[in-house]
């Protein structure tokens, strides 16, 4: 998913007030996961991944759902490198996503 081009996501205009908060929460999740990873707290990472997996699609962010599922899976396996890769994928996605309300 690395690159510079924007990723456009079309979201229902009814969610216009909620989506910025949702995306900001994912930025906070990144910090929480990085801290948990440094502490070897895979359960916290698993819970965050599970939450992302459940929430992303409801807002139209299928990539967040996929990344969340991958993070949850990697945390269950204690796979530090896979978690790092998925955190980087999430950072990249959040930096490139462009929301258009319809």
N, C-alpha and C positions, 0 to 999 in steps of 0.2 A: 504494500500500500504506500510505499515511499514515493514521493514526487512532489512537485510544486503545484500541479493543477488543482483547482478547487473541486470539491465534491459537492454537488448540489443536491439537497434533500428538500422535497416538497412536503410541507406540513400544513394541515388544516389550520385556517386562520383563527379558529376557536381556541387554539393552543398557543397563540402568540404571546400571551402573558406568562405562560408556564415554561415554554421551551428554553428561554435564556437561563432560568434557574436550574432546569434539568441539566443543561450543558455545564454550568458552573459547578454543579454537584459532581459531575464526572471529573472535573479538574481537581476537586478536593479528594475524590476517590484515588486519583493518581498519587497524591501526596501520602494518603493513608496507606496505600499498598506499598509504596517505596519504604515507608517507615516500618511497616509490618515485615517486609522482606528482609530488611536489615536486622530485625529482631528474630527472624526465623518463625514468625507467627503466620503459618500457612492457613490456619482456621479463619483468621480475619480476612485474609486475601480471598479465601474460598467464598466467604459470605458476601464480600463486595462483588466478586465475579457473578455469583448467583443473583444478586440484586440487579446488576447491570443486564444480565441475560433476560431477566423478567421484564425490565422496564423499557429497554431500548425500542423494541418493536411497537409498543403502544404509542410512542411518539413519532414513529416513522424512521427511527434510526436503527435499521437492521444490522448495520456494521457493529454498533455498540452491543447488540444482542449476541452477535457472533464472537466478538472479542471477549465479552463477559463469560460466555460458555467456555471458551478456550482457557481463560484465567481460572475459572472454577475447576476445570479438569486438571490443569497443571498444578494447582494448589493441592488437590486431592492426592496427586502423585509426588508432591514435594519437589517439583521440577523448577528449580530456581531460574535456570536459563530461559525456559519457556515462558515463565512469568515475566521476566525482564523484556523478552521480545514482544509480548502482548501489551505490556505497559507502553513500550515505545510505539507500537501500532496504534494504541489509543491516543497517545500524544499527537502523533502524526494526523490521525483522523480529525481530532478536535481542532487542530491548527488549520486544516484544509476545508472543513465542512462549511458550507454556505447554505443558510436556511432561506427558503422562499415560501412565503405563506400564500396559500391558495384558497 
